[in-house]
Amino acid sequence: MSKEVAVFVCSHVFEGARPILLVSRADGDWQMLCGGAHEETAVPQVVGLNHLLDRDPDLRALLDLPPEWEAERAGGGTRWERRPIE
């Protein structure tokens, strides 16, 4: 897979305030989120996958995540748990 892929991120991930703890492929789109609560007015941002891989190399373990699947972890550096999206 090419690293030049658009990823939707929450404001916390975009600002670097929280680590990525939830990765989703809902509808085939990549979403990398902190898993926390956000203000109702929060708007997702789009970032290139290559920038997120540079920031967190552990995301490379999820490059084969199929559409309609998600992966979650408890904290940075912990093991990813994969599951189909319900």
PDB file with SEQRES, HELIX, SHEET and CRYST1 records, atoms N, CA, C and O in Angstrom:
SEQRES   1 A   86  MET SER LYS GLU VAL ALA VAL PHE VAL CYS SER HIS VAL          
SEQRES   2 A   86  PHE GLU GLY ALA ARG PRO ILE LEU LEU VAL SER ARG ALA          
SEQRES   3 A   86  ASP GLY ASP TRP GLN MET LEU CYS GLY GLY ALA HIS GLU          
SEQRES   4 A   86  GLU THR ALA VAL PRO GLN VAL VAL GLY LEU ASN HIS LEU          
SEQRES   5 A   86  LEU ASP ARG ASP PRO ASP LEU ARG ALA LEU LEU ASP LEU          
SEQRES   6 A   86  PRO PRO GLU TRP GLU ALA GLU ARG ALA GLY GLY GLY THR          
SEQRES   7 A   86  ARG TRP GLU ARG ARG PRO ILE GLU                              
HELIX    1 AA1 SER A   11  PHE A   14  1                                   4    
HELIX    2 AA2 ALA A   26  GLY A   28  5                                   3    
HELIX    3 AA3 LEU A   49  ARG A   55  1                                   7    
HELIX    4 AA4 PRO A   57  LEU A   62  5                                   6    
SHEET    1 AA1 6 GLN A  45  GLY A  48  0                                        
SHEET    2 AA1 6 ALA A   6  VAL A   9 -1                                        
SHEET    3 AA1 6 TRP A  30  LEU A  33  1                                        
SHEET    4 AA1 6 LEU A  22  SER A  24 -1                                        
SHEET    5 AA1 6 TRP A  69  GLU A  72 -1                                        
SHEET    6 AA1 6 GLU A  81  PRO A  84 -1                                        
CRYST1    1.000    1.000    1.000  90.00  90.00  90.00 P 1           1          
ATOM      1  N   MET A   1       0.838  -1.185   0.000  1.00  0.00           N  
ATOM      2  CA  MET A   1       0.000   0.000   0.000  1.00  0.00           C  
ATOM      3  C   MET A   1       0.880   1.244   0.000  1.00  0.00           C  
ATOM      4  O   MET A   1       1.902   1.319   0.682  1.00  0.00           O  
ATOM      5  N   SER A   2       0.451   2.191  -0.774  1.00  0.00           N  
ATOM      6  CA  SER A   2       1.155   3.468  -0.812  1.00  0.00           C  
ATOM      7  C   SER A   2       0.948   4.218   0.491  1.00  0.00           C  
ATOM      8  O   SER A   2      -0.137   4.176   1.072  1.00  0.00           O  
ATOM      9  N   LYS A   3       1.984   4.903   0.951  1.00  0.00           N  
ATOM     10  CA  LYS A   3       1.865   5.700   2.173  1.00  0.00           C  
ATOM     11  C   LYS A   3       1.172   7.039   1.906  1.00  0.00           C  
ATOM     12  O   LYS A   3       0.836   7.753   2.851  1.00  0.00           O  
ATOM     13  N   GLU A   4       0.957   7.385   0.648  1.00  0.00           N  
ATOM     14  CA  GLU A   4       0.301   8.644   0.317  1.00  0.00           C  
ATOM     15  C   GLU A   4      -1.204   8.439   0.332  1.00  0.00           C  
ATOM     16  O   GLU A   4      -1.863   8.454  -0.708  1.00  0.00           O  
ATOM     17  N   VAL A   5      -1.725   8.249   1.520  1.00  0.00           N  
ATOM     18  CA  VAL A   5      -3.145   7.979   1.727  1.00  0.00           C  
ATOM     19  C   VAL A   5      -3.679   9.014   2.704  1.00  0.00           C  
ATOM     20  O   VAL A   5      -3.012   9.363   3.678  1.00  0.00           O  
ATOM     21  N   ALA A   6      -4.892   9.505   2.440  1.00  0.00           N  
ATOM     22  CA  ALA A   6      -5.530  10.462   3.344  1.00  0.00           C  
ATOM     23  C   ALA A   6      -6.134   9.726   4.543  1.00  0.00           C  
ATOM     24  O   ALA A   6      -6.759   8.676   4.395  1.00  0.00           O  
ATOM     25  N   VAL A   7      -5.938  10.295   5.721  1.00  0.00           N  
ATOM     26  CA  VAL A   7      -6.464   9.717   6.961  1.00  0.00           C  
ATOM     27  C   VAL A   7      -7.239  10.805   7.700  1.00  0.00           C  
ATOM     28  O   VAL A   7      -6.758  11.928   7.856  1.00  0.00           O  
ATOM     29  N   PHE A   8      -8.438  10.460   8.151  1.00  0.00           N  
ATOM     30  CA  PHE A   8      -9.204  11.366   8.995  1.00  0.00           C  
ATOM     31  C   PHE A   8      -8.722  11.213  10.431  1.00  0.00           C  
ATOM     32  O   PHE A   8      -8.608  10.095  10.934  1.00  0.00           O  
ATOM     33  N   VAL A   9      -8.443  12.316  11.085  1.00  0.00           N  
ATOM     34  CA  VAL A   9      -7.993  12.292  12.484  1.00  0.00           C  
ATOM     35  C   VAL A   9      -8.841  13.257  13.299  1.00  0.00           C  
ATOM     36  O   VAL A   9      -9.391  14.221  12.767  1.00  0.00           O  
ATOM     37  N   CYS A  10      -8.940  12.986  14.587  1.00  0.00           N  
ATOM     38  CA  CYS A  10      -9.648  13.894  15.486  1.00  0.00           C  
ATOM     39  C   CYS A  10      -8.731  15.070  15.832  1.00  0.00           C  
ATOM     40  O   CYS A  10      -7.534  15.050  15.548  1.00  0.00           O  
ATOM     41  N   SER A  11      -9.316  16.076  16.441  1.00  0.00           N  
ATOM     42  CA  SER A  11      -8.544  17.277  16.780  1.00  0.00           C  
ATOM     43  C   SER A  11      -7.401  16.975  17.741  1.00  0.00           C  
ATOM     44  O   SER A  11      -6.340  17.592  17.654  1.00  0.00           O  
ATOM     45  N   HIS A  12      -7.610  16.022  18.666  1.00  0.00           N  
ATOM     46  CA  HIS A  12      -6.564  15.686  19.634  1.00  0.00           C  
ATOM     47  C   HIS A  12      -5.347  15.070  18.948  1.00  0.00           C  
ATOM     48  O   HIS A  12      -4.209  15.394  19.289  1.00  0.00           O  
ATOM     49  N   VAL A  13      -5.585  14.191  17.990  1.00  0.00           N  
ATOM     50  CA  VAL A  13      -4.481  13.575  17.242  1.00  0.00           C  
ATOM     51  C   VAL A  13      -3.832  14.621  16.334  1.00  0.00           C  
ATOM     52  O   VAL A  13      -2.606  14.689  16.244  1.00  0.00           O  
ATOM     53  N   PHE A  14      -4.643  15.426  15.669  1.00  0.00           N  
ATOM     54  CA  PHE A  14      -4.109  16.452  14.770  1.00  0.00           C  
ATOM     55  C   PHE A  14      -3.161  17.387  15.508  1.00  0.00           C  
ATOM     56  O   PHE A  14      -2.107  17.746  14.983  1.00  0.00           O  
ATOM     57  N   GLU A  15      -3.532  17.785  16.724  1.00  0.00           N  
ATOM     58  CA  GLU A  15      -2.721  18.705  17.524  1.00  0.00           C  
ATOM     59  C   GLU A  15      -1.581  18.000  18.260  1.00  0.00           C  
ATOM     60  O   GLU A  15      -0.741  18.665  18.866  1.00  0.00           O  
ATOM     61  N   GLY A  16      -1.538  16.672  18.216  1.00  0.00           N  
ATOM     62  CA  GLY A  16      -0.506  15.926  18.928  1.00  0.00           C  
ATOM     63  C   GLY A  16      -0.725  15.884  20.426  1.00  0.00           C  
ATOM     64  O   GLY A  16       0.201  15.594  21.183  1.00  0.00           O  
ATOM     65  N   ALA A  17      -1.953  16.173  20.863  1.00  0.00           N  
ATOM     66  CA  ALA A  17      -2.261  16.216  22.294  1.00  0.00           C  
ATOM     67  C   ALA A  17      -2.491  14.829  22.892  1.00  0.00           C  
ATOM     68  O   ALA A  17      -2.276  14.626  24.087  1.00  0.00           O  
ATOM     69  N   ARG A  18      -2.925  13.878  22.071  1.00  0.00           N  
ATOM     70  CA  ARG A  18      -3.181  12.506  22.542  1.00  0.00           C  
ATOM     71  C   ARG A  18      -2.676  11.514  21.501  1.00  0.00           C  
ATOM     72  O   ARG A  18      -2.608  11.836  20.315  1.00  0.00           O  
ATOM     73  N   PRO A  19      -2.324  10.309  21.942  1.00  0.00           N  
ATOM     74  CA  PRO A  19      -1.873   9.286  20.990  1.00  0.00           C  
ATOM     75  C   PRO A  19      -3.045   8.667  20.237  1.00  0.00           C  
ATOM     76  O   PRO A  19      -4.196   8.778  20.660  1.00  0.00           O  
ATOM     77  N   ILE A  20      -2.744   8.026  19.137  1.00  0.00           N  
ATOM     78  CA  ILE A  20      -3.756   7.281  18.379  1.00  0.00           C  
ATOM     79  C   ILE A  20      -4.001   5.967  19.108  1.00  0.00           C  
ATOM     80  O   ILE A  20      -3.091   5.155  19.276  1.00  0.00           O  
ATOM     81  N   LEU A  21      -5.251   5.772  19.540  1.00  0.00           N  
ATOM     82  CA  LEU A  21      -5.618   4.549  20.248  1.00  0.00           C  
ATOM     83  C   LEU A  21      -6.681   3.747  19.510  1.00  0.00           C  
ATOM     84  O   LEU A  21      -6.940   2.597  19.865  1.00  0.00           O  
ATOM     85  N   LEU A  22      -7.301   4.335  18.487  1.00  0.00           N  
ATOM     86  CA  LEU A  22      -8.342   3.660  17.716  1.00  0.00           C  
ATOM     87  C   LEU A  22      -8.110   3.926  16.237  1.00  0.00           C  
ATOM     88  O   LEU A  22      -8.021   5.077  15.809  1.00  0.00           O  
ATOM     89  N   VAL A  23      -8.012   2.850  15.456  1.00  0.00           N  
ATOM     90  CA  VAL A  23      -7.862   2.938  14.006  1.00  0.00           C  
ATOM     91  C   VAL A  23      -9.050   2.213  13.400  1.00  0.00           C  
ATOM     92  O   VAL A  23      -9.330   1.066  13.745  1.00  0.00           O  
ATOM     93  N   SER A  24      -9.746   2.889  12.494  1.00  0.00           N  
ATOM     94  CA  SER A  24     -10.951   2.327  11.887  1.00  0.00           C  
ATOM     95  C   SER A  24     -10.848   2.400  10.373  1.00  0.00           C  
ATOM     96  O   SER A  24     -10.256   3.324   9.817  1.00  0.00           O  
ATOM     97  N   ARG A  25     -11.440   1.400   9.716  1.00  0.00           N  
ATOM     98  CA  ARG A  25     -11.550   1.392   8.249  1.00  0.00           C  
ATOM     99  C   ARG A  25     -13.018   1.387   7.848  1.00  0.00           C  
ATOM    100  O   ARG A  25     -13.380   0.757   6.854  1.00  0.00           O  
ATOM    101  N   ALA A  26     -13.867   2.075   8.600  1.00  0.00           N  
ATOM    102  CA  ALA A  26     -15.293   2.149   8.287  1.00  0.00           C  
ATOM    103  C   ALA A  26     -15.482   2.701   6.888  1.00  0.00           C  
ATOM    104  O   ALA A  26     -14.898   3.726   6.536  1.00  0.00           O  
ATOM    105  N   ASP A  27     -16.290   2.030   6.094  1.00  0.00           N  
ATOM    106  CA  ASP A  27     -16.545   2.421   4.701  1.00  0.00           C  
ATOM    107  C   ASP A  27     -15.260   2.493   3.874  1.00  0.00           C  
ATOM    108  O   ASP A  27     -15.229   3.152   2.836  1.00  0.00           O  
ATOM    109  N   GLY A  28     -14.213   1.825   4.325  1.00  0.00           N  
ATOM    110  CA  GLY A  28     -12.947   1.784   3.596  1.00  0.00           C  
ATOM    111  C   GLY A  28     -12.016   2.952   3.879  1.00  0.00           C  
ATOM    112  O   GLY A  28     -10.832   2.894   3.548  1.00  0.00           O  
ATOM    113  N   ASP A  29     -12.543   4.019   4.490  1.00  0.00           N  
ATOM    114  CA  ASP A  29     -11.719   5.181   4.806  1.00  0.00           C  
ATOM    115  C   ASP A  29     -10.892   4.923   6.070  1.00  0.00           C  
ATOM    116  O   ASP A  29     -11.353   4.251   6.993  1.00  0.00           O  
ATOM    117  N   TRP A  30      -9.684   5.454   6.103  1.00  0.00           N  
ATOM    118  CA  TRP A  30      -8.833   5.368   7.282  1.00  0.00           C  
ATOM    119  C   TRP A  30      -9.221   6.466   8.259  1.00  0.00           C  
ATOM    120  O   TRP A  30      -9.342   7.632   7.883  1.00  0.00           O  
ATOM    121  N   GLN A  31      -9.414   6.082   9.521  1.00  0.00           N  
ATOM    122  CA  GLN A  31      -9.634   7.028  10.605  1.00  0.00           C  
ATOM    123  C   GLN A  31      -8.686   6.638  11.729  1.00  0.00           C  
ATOM    124  O   GLN A  31      -8.632   5.470  12.115  1.00  0.00           O  
ATOM    125  N   MET A  32      -7.946   7.595  12.254  1.00  0.00           N  
ATOM    126  CA  MET A  32      -7.027   7.347  13.359  1.00  0.00           C  
ATOM    127  C   MET A  32      -7.351   8.353  14.446  1.00  0.00           C  
ATOM    128  O   MET A  32      -7.135   9.555  14.295  1.00  0.00           O  
ATOM    129  N   LEU A  33      -7.875   7.829  15.547  1.00  0.00           N  
ATOM    130  CA  LEU A  33      -8.486   8.657  16.572  1.00  0.00           C  
ATOM    131  C   LEU A  33      -7.893   8.375  17.946  1.00  0.00           C  
ATOM    132  O   LEU A  33      -7.252   7.347  18.166  1.00  0.00           O  
ATOM    133  N   CYS A  34      -8.120   9.311  18.863  1.00  0.00           N  
ATOM    134  CA  CYS A  34      -7.621   9.134  20.231  1.00  0.00           C  
ATOM    135  C   CYS A  34      -8.539   8.239  21.053  1.00  0.00           C  
ATOM    136  O   CYS A  34      -8.120   7.708  22.081  1.00  0.00           O  
ATOM    137  N   GLY A  35      -9.783   8.064  20.616  1.00  0.00           N  
ATOM    138  CA  GLY A  35     -10.735   7.236  21.359  1.00  0.00           C  
ATOM    139  C   GLY A  35     -11.427   7.976  22.487  1.00  0.00           C  
ATOM    140  O   GLY A  35     -12.231   7.382  23.205  1.00  0.00           O  
ATOM    141  N   GLY A  36     -11.137   9.254  22.660  1.00  0.00           N  
ATOM    142  CA  GLY A  36     -11.726  10.040  23.733  1.00  0.00           C  
ATOM    143  C   GLY A  36     -12.918  10.854  23.269  1.00  0.00           C  
ATOM    144  O   GLY A  36     -13.304  10.816  22.101  1.00  0.00           O  
ATOM    145  N   ALA A  37     -13.493  11.590  24.206  1.00  0.00           N  
ATOM    146  CA  ALA A  37     -14.635  12.454  23.913  1.00  0.00           C  
ATOM    147  C   ALA A  37     -14.147  13.756  23.273  1.00  0.00           C  
ATOM    148  O   ALA A  37     -13.033  14.216  23.527  1.00  0.00           O  
ATOM    149  N   HIS A  38     -15.001  14.326  22.449  1.00  0.00           N  
ATOM    150  CA  HIS A  38     -14.691  15.575  21.759  1.00  0.00           C  
ATOM    151  C   HIS A  38     -15.867  16.528  21.879  1.00  0.00           C  
ATOM    152  O   HIS A  38     -17.000  16.110  22.121  1.00  0.00           O  
ATOM    153  N   GLU A  39     -15.588  17.798  21.709  1.00  0.00           N  
ATOM    154  CA  GLU A  39     -16.651  18.792  21.701  1.00  0.00           C  
ATOM    155  C   GLU A  39     -17.545  18.555  20.492  1.00  0.00           C  
ATOM    156  O   GLU A  39     -17.087  18.060  19.462  1.00  0.00           O  
ATOM    157  N   GLU A  40     -18.808  18.905  20.616  1.00  0.00           N  
ATOM    158  CA  GLU A  40     -19.750  18.718  19.514  1.00  0.00           C  
ATOM    159  C   GLU A  40     -19.342  19.482  18.265  1.00  0.00           C  
ATOM    160  O   GLU A  40     -19.692  19.085  17.154  1.00  0.00           O  
ATOM    161  N   THR A  41     -18.621  20.552  18.432  1.00  0.00           N  
ATOM    162  CA  THR A  41     -18.212  21.381  17.297  1.00  0.00           C  
ATOM    163  C   THR A  41     -16.898  20.913  16.652  1.00  0.00           C  
ATOM    164  O   THR A  41     -16.449  21.495  15.665  1.00  0.00           O  
ATOM    165  N   ALA A  42     -16.288  19.869  17.207  1.00  0.00           N  
ATOM    166  CA  ALA A  42     -15.011  19.382  16.672  1.00  0.00           C  
ATOM    167  C   ALA A  42     -15.199  18.865  15.246  1.00  0.00           C  
ATOM    168  O   ALA A  42     -16.171  18.171  14.946  1.00  0.00           O  
ATOM    169  N   VAL A  43     -14.264  19.209  14.387  1.00  0.00           N  
ATOM    170  CA  VAL A  43     -14.309  18.816  12.977  1.00  0.00           C  
ATOM    171  C   VAL A  43     -13.091  17.943  12.689  1.00  0.00           C  
ATOM    172  O   VAL A  43     -11.973  18.311  13.051  1.00  0.00           O  
ATOM    173  N   PRO A  44     -13.291  16.787  12.041  1.00  0.00           N  
ATOM    174  CA  PRO A  44     -12.135  15.956  11.690  1.00  0.00           C  
ATOM    175  C   PRO A  44     -11.200  16.695  10.736  1.00  0.00           C  
ATOM    176  O   PRO A  44     -11.628  17.539   9.949  1.00  0.00           O  
ATOM    177  N   GLN A  45      -9.926  16.362  10.827  1.00  0.00           N  
ATOM    178  CA  GLN A  45      -8.905  16.907   9.930  1.00  0.00           C  
ATOM    179  C   GLN A  45      -8.408  15.767   9.041  1.00  0.00           C  
ATOM    180  O   GLN A  45      -8.600  14.596   9.366  1.00  0.00           O  
ATOM    181  N   VAL A  46      -7.781  16.104   7.940  1.00  0.00           N  
ATOM    182  CA  VAL A  46      -7.206  15.104   7.044  1.00  0.00           C  
ATOM    183  C   VAL A  46      -5.695  15.268   7.060  1.00  0.00           C  
ATOM    184  O   VAL A  46      -5.173  16.371   6.897  1.00  0.00           O  
ATOM    185  N   VAL A  47      -5.001  14.149   7.260  1.00  0.00           N  
ATOM    186  CA  VAL A  47      -3.536  14.125   7.343  1.00  0.00           C  
ATOM    187  C   VAL A  47      -3.047  12.988   6.452  1.00  0.00           C  
ATOM    188  O   VAL A  47      -3.737  11.980   6.301  1.00  0.00           O  
ATOM    189  N   GLY A  48      -1.878  13.140   5.870  1.00  0.00           N  
ATOM    190  CA  GLY A  48      -1.277  12.064   5.092  1.00  0.00           C  
ATOM    191  C   GLY A  48      -0.789  10.947   5.998  1.00  0.00           C  
ATOM    192  O   GLY A  48      -0.181  11.197   7.039  1.00  0.00           O  
ATOM    193  N   LEU A  49      -1.058   9.723   5.595  1.00  0.00           N  
ATOM    194  CA  LEU A  49      -0.665   8.561   6.389  1.00  0.00           C  
ATOM    195  C   LEU A  49       0.823   8.575   6.709  1.00  0.00           C  
ATOM    196  O   LEU A  49       1.223   8.201   7.812  1.00  0.00           O  
ATOM    197  N   ASN A  50       1.646   9.004   5.757  1.00  0.00           N  
ATOM    198  CA  ASN A  50       3.091   9.000   5.982  1.00  0.00           C  
ATOM    199  C   ASN A  50       3.476   9.852   7.190  1.00  0.00           C  
ATOM    200  O   ASN A  50       4.410   9.500   7.910  1.00  0.00           O  
ATOM    201  N   HIS A  51       2.780  10.960   7.427  1.00  0.00           N  
ATOM    202  CA  HIS A  51       3.081  11.812   8.579  1.00  0.00           C  
ATOM    203  C   HIS A  51       2.743  11.106   9.887  1.00  0.00           C  
ATOM    204  O   HIS A  51       3.469  11.239  10.873  1.00  0.00           O  
ATOM    205  N   LEU A  52       1.642  10.358   9.899  1.00  0.00           N  
ATOM    206  CA  LEU A  52       1.253   9.632  11.104  1.00  0.00           C  
ATOM    207  C   LEU A  52       2.196   8.467  11.383  1.00  0.00           C  
ATOM    208  O   LEU A  52       2.489   8.166  12.540  1.00  0.00           O  
ATOM    209  N   LEU A  53       2.675   7.808  10.317  1.00  0.00           N  
ATOM    210  CA  LEU A  53       3.639   6.716  10.492  1.00  0.00           C  
ATOM    211  C   LEU A  53       4.961   7.240  11.031  1.00  0.00           C  
ATOM    212  O   LEU A  53       5.620   6.568  11.825  1.00  0.00           O  
ATOM    213  N   ASP A  54       5.351   8.432  10.606  1.00  0.00           N  
ATOM    214  CA  ASP A  54       6.571   9.041  11.144  1.00  0.00           C  
ATOM    215  C   ASP A  54       6.412   9.339  12.627  1.00  0.00           C  
ATOM    216  O   ASP A  54       7.342   9.143  13.410  1.00  0.00           O  
ATOM    217  N   ARG A  55       5.244   9.809  13.005  1.00  0.00           N  
ATOM    218  CA  ARG A  55       4.972  10.168  14.396  1.00  0.00           C  
ATOM    219  C   ARG A  55       4.850   8.937  15.302  1.00  0.00           C  
ATOM    220  O   ARG A  55       5.300   8.955  16.448  1.00  0.00           O  
ATOM    221  N   ASP A  56       4.234   7.862  14.775  1.00  0.00           N  
ATOM    222  CA  ASP A  56       3.987   6.658  15.565  1.00  0.00           C  
ATOM    223  C   ASP A  56       4.255   5.415  14.723  1.00  0.00           C  
ATOM    224  O   ASP A  56       3.340   4.908  14.074  1.00  0.00           O  
ATOM    225  N   PRO A  57       5.490   4.913  14.718  1.00  0.00           N  
ATOM    226  CA  PRO A  57       5.837   3.743  13.905  1.00  0.00           C  
ATOM    227  C   PRO A  57       5.028   2.487  14.239  1.00  0.00           C  
ATOM    228  O   PRO A  57       4.947   1.583  13.407  1.00  0.00           O  
ATOM    229  N   ASP A  58       4.422   2.402  15.440  1.00  0.00           N  
ATOM    230  CA  ASP A  58       3.597   1.240  15.794  1.00  0.00           C  
ATOM    231  C   ASP A  58       2.381   1.095  14.879  1.00  0.00           C  
ATOM    232  O   ASP A  58       1.790   0.018  14.806  1.00  0.00           O  
ATOM    233  N   LEU A  59       2.008   2.160  14.187  1.00  0.00           N  
ATOM    234  CA  LEU A  59       0.873   2.093  13.265  1.00  0.00           C  
ATOM    235  C   LEU A  59       1.170   1.204  12.064  1.00  0.00           C  
ATOM    236  O   LEU A  59       0.244   0.737  11.400  1.00  0.00           O  
ATOM    237  N   ARG A  60       2.434   0.964  11.779  1.00  0.00           N  
ATOM    238  CA  ARG A  60       2.800   0.097  10.642  1.00  0.00           C  
ATOM    239  C   ARG A  60       2.209  -1.304  10.787  1.00  0.00           C  
ATOM    240  O   ARG A  60       1.969  -1.981   9.787  1.00  0.00           O  
ATOM    241  N   ALA A  61       1.977  -1.736  12.004  1.00  0.00           N  
ATOM    242  CA  ALA A  61       1.400  -3.058  12.251  1.00  0.00           C  
ATOM    243  C   ALA A  61      -0.028  -3.157  11.728  1.00  0.00           C  
ATOM    244  O   ALA A  61      -0.571  -4.256  11.619  1.00  0.00           O  
ATOM    245  N   LEU A  62      -0.644  -2.015  11.401  1.00  0.00           N  
ATOM    246  CA  LEU A  62      -2.041  -2.008  10.967  1.00  0.00           C  
ATOM    247  C   LEU A  62      -2.215  -1.720   9.480  1.00  0.00           C  
ATOM    248  O   LEU A  62      -3.346  -1.573   9.017  1.00  0.00           O  
ATOM    249  N   LEU A  63      -1.145  -1.638   8.737  1.00  0.00           N  
ATOM    250  CA  LEU A  63      -1.255  -1.309   7.321  1.00  0.00           C  
ATOM    251  C   LEU A  63      -2.037  -2.354   6.532  1.00  0.00           C  
ATOM    252  O   LEU A  63      -2.519  -2.065   5.437  1.00  0.00           O  
ATOM    253  N   ASP A  64      -2.169  -3.564   7.071  1.00  0.00           N  
ATOM    254  CA  ASP A  64      -2.944  -4.605   6.395  1.00  0.00           C  
ATOM    255  C   ASP A  64      -4.377  -4.711   6.939  1.00  0.00           C  
ATOM    256  O   ASP A  64      -5.090  -5.660   6.613  1.00  0.00           O  
ATOM    257  N   LEU A  65      -4.798  -3.750   7.759  1.00  0.00           N  
ATOM    258  CA  LEU A  65      -6.149  -3.767   8.318  1.00  0.00           C  
ATOM    259  C   LEU A  65      -7.161  -3.661   7.172  1.00  0.00           C  
ATOM    260  O   LEU A  65      -7.135  -2.695   6.410  1.00  0.00           O  
ATOM    261  N   PRO A  66      -8.055  -4.656   7.047  1.00  0.00           N  
ATOM    262  CA  PRO A  66      -9.000  -4.617   5.918  1.00  0.00           C  
ATOM    263  C   PRO A  66     -10.140  -3.628   6.150  1.00  0.00           C  
ATOM    264  O   PRO A  66     -10.412  -3.247   7.289  1.00  0.00           O  
ATOM    265  N   PRO A  67     -10.806  -3.214   5.073  1.00  0.00           N  
ATOM    266  CA  PRO A  67     -11.989  -2.375   5.233  1.00  0.00           C  
ATOM    267  C   PRO A  67     -13.011  -3.057   6.145  1.00  0.00           C  
ATOM    268  O   PRO A  67     -13.117  -4.283   6.182  1.00  0.00           O  
ATOM    269  N   GLU A  68     -13.753  -2.233   6.872  1.00  0.00           N  
ATOM    270  CA  GLU A  68     -14.788  -2.680   7.821  1.00  0.00           C  
ATOM    271  C   GLU A  68     -14.205  -3.391   9.049  1.00  0.00           C  
ATOM    272  O   GLU A  68     -14.890  -4.176   9.704  1.00  0.00           O  
ATOM    273  N   TRP A  69     -12.946  -3.108   9.348  1.00  0.00           N  
ATOM    274  CA  TRP A  69     -12.300  -3.579  10.569  1.00  0.00           C  
ATOM    275  C   TRP A  69     -11.789  -2.373  11.342  1.00  0.00           C  
ATOM    276  O   TRP A  69     -11.645  -1.279  10.797  1.00  0.00           O  
ATOM    277  N   GLU A  70     -11.518  -2.596  12.615  1.00  0.00           N  
ATOM    278  CA  GLU A  70     -10.912  -1.571  13.451  1.00  0.00           C  
ATOM    279  C   GLU A  70      -9.926  -2.226  14.402  1.00  0.00           C  
ATOM    280  O   GLU A  70      -9.958  -3.438  14.616  1.00  0.00           O  
ATOM    281  N   ALA A  71      -9.054  -1.410  14.967  1.00  0.00           N  
ATOM    282  CA  ALA A  71      -8.076  -1.892  15.944  1.00  0.00           C  
ATOM    283  C   ALA A  71      -7.985  -0.851  17.046  1.00  0.00           C  
ATOM    284  O   ALA A  71      -8.070   0.353  16.802  1.00  0.00           O  
ATOM    285  N   GLU A  72      -7.810  -1.344  18.261  1.00  0.00           N  
ATOM    286  CA  GLU A  72      -7.751  -0.458  19.412  1.00  0.00           C  
ATOM    287  C   GLU A  72      -6.634  -0.922  20.337  1.00  0.00           C  
ATOM    288  O   GLU A  72      -6.298  -2.105  20.380  1.00  0.00           O  
ATOM    289  N   ARG A  73      -6.063   0.023  21.074  1.00  0.00           N  
ATOM    290  CA  ARG A  73      -5.038  -0.306  22.064  1.00  0.00           C  
ATOM    291  C   ARG A  73      -5.277   0.553  23.301  1.00  0.00           C  
ATOM    292  O   ARG A  73      -5.934   1.593  23.242  1.00  0.00           O  
ATOM    293  N   ALA A  74      -4.732   0.094  24.411  1.00  0.00           N  
ATOM    294  CA  ALA A  74      -4.940   0.782  25.689  1.00  0.00           C  
ATOM    295  C   ALA A  74      -4.078   2.035  25.820  1.00  0.00           C  
ATOM    296  O   ALA A  74      -4.469   2.985  26.497  1.00  0.00           O  
ATOM    297  N   GLY A  75      -2.914   2.044  25.182  1.00  0.00           N  
ATOM    298  CA  GLY A  75      -2.003   3.178  25.272  1.00  0.00           C  
ATOM    299  C   GLY A  75      -0.916   3.047  24.239  1.00  0.00           C  
ATOM    300  O   GLY A  75      -0.782   2.006  23.595  1.00  0.00           O  
ATOM    301  N   GLY A  76      -0.138   4.099  24.076  1.00  0.00           N  
ATOM    302  CA  GLY A  76       0.972   4.063  23.138  1.00  0.00           C  
ATOM    303  C   GLY A  76       1.940   2.939  23.478  1.00  0.00           C  
ATOM    304  O   GLY A  76       2.313   2.756  24.637  1.00  0.00           O  
ATOM    305  N   GLY A  77       2.336   2.200  22.473  1.00  0.00           N  
ATOM    306  CA  GLY A  77       3.286   1.107  22.679  1.00  0.00           C  
ATOM    307  C   GLY A  77       2.664  -0.192  23.141  1.00  0.00           C  
ATOM    308  O   GLY A  77       3.379  -1.177  23.325  1.00  0.00           O  
ATOM    309  N   THR A  78       1.334  -0.229  23.338  1.00  0.00           N  
ATOM    310  CA  THR A  78       0.681  -1.469  23.749  1.00  0.00           C  
ATOM    311  C   THR A  78       0.149  -2.207  22.524  1.00  0.00           C  
ATOM    312  O   THR A  78       0.119  -1.660  21.422  1.00  0.00           O  
ATOM    313  N   ARG A  79      -0.261  -3.428  22.726  1.00  0.00           N  
ATOM    314  CA  ARG A  79      -0.687  -4.316  21.640  1.00  0.00           C  
ATOM    315  C   ARG A  79      -2.026  -3.873  21.054  1.00  0.00           C  
ATOM    316  O   ARG A  79      -2.942  -3.502  21.788  1.00  0.00           O  
ATOM    317  N   TRP A  80      -2.130  -3.916  19.721  1.00  0.00           N  
ATOM    318  CA  TRP A  80      -3.373  -3.621  19.022  1.00  0.00           C  
ATOM    319  C   TRP A  80      -4.298  -4.823  19.079  1.00  0.00           C  
ATOM    320  O   TRP A  80      -3.857  -5.954  18.876  1.00  0.00           O  
ATOM    321  N   GLU A  81      -5.573  -4.593  19.354  1.00  0.00           N  
ATOM    322  CA  GLU A  81      -6.607  -5.628  19.311  1.00  0.00           C  
ATOM    323  C   GLU A  81      -7.486  -5.339  18.110  1.00  0.00           C  
ATOM    324  O   GLU A  81      -8.108  -4.280  18.025  1.00  0.00           O  
ATOM    325  N   ARG A  82      -7.535  -6.287  17.178  1.00  0.00           N  
ATOM    326  CA  ARG A  82      -8.310  -6.110  15.941  1.00  0.00           C  
ATOM    327  C   ARG A  82      -9.678  -6.769  16.069  1.00  0.00           C  
ATOM    328  O   ARG A  82      -9.842  -7.772  16.764  1.00  0.00           O  
ATOM    329  N   ARG A  83     -10.673  -6.170  15.367  1.00  0.00           N  
ATOM    330  CA  ARG A  83     -12.009  -6.754  15.354  1.00  0.00           C  
ATOM    331  C   ARG A  83     -12.797  -6.185  14.170  1.00  0.00           C  
ATOM    332  O   ARG A  83     -12.535  -5.071  13.717  1.00  0.00           O  
ATOM    333  N   PRO A  84     -13.765  -6.964  13.678  1.00  0.00           N  
ATOM    334  CA  PRO A  84     -14.652  -6.420  12.633  1.00  0.00           C  
ATOM    335  C   PRO A  84     -15.509  -5.309  13.236  1.00  0.00           C  
ATOM    336  O   PRO A  84     -15.863  -5.363  14.414  1.00  0.00           O  
ATOM    337  N   ILE A  85     -15.840  -4.311  12.435  1.00  0.00           N  
ATOM    338  CA  ILE A  85     -16.722  -3.246  12.888  1.00  0.00           C  
ATOM    339  C   ILE A  85     -18.138  -3.787  12.913  1.00  0.00           C  
ATOM    340  O   ILE A  85     -18.596  -4.383  11.938  1.00  0.00           O  
ATOM    341  N   GLU A  86     -18.819  -3.589  13.998  1.00  0.00           N  
ATOM    342  CA  GLU A  86     -20.201  -4.086  14.113  1.00  0.00           C  
ATOM    343  C   GLU A  86     -21.205  -3.054  13.696  1.00  0.00           C  
ATOM    344  O   GLU A  86     -22.408  -3.313  13.734  1.00  0.00           O  
TER     345      GLU A  86                                                      
END                                                                             
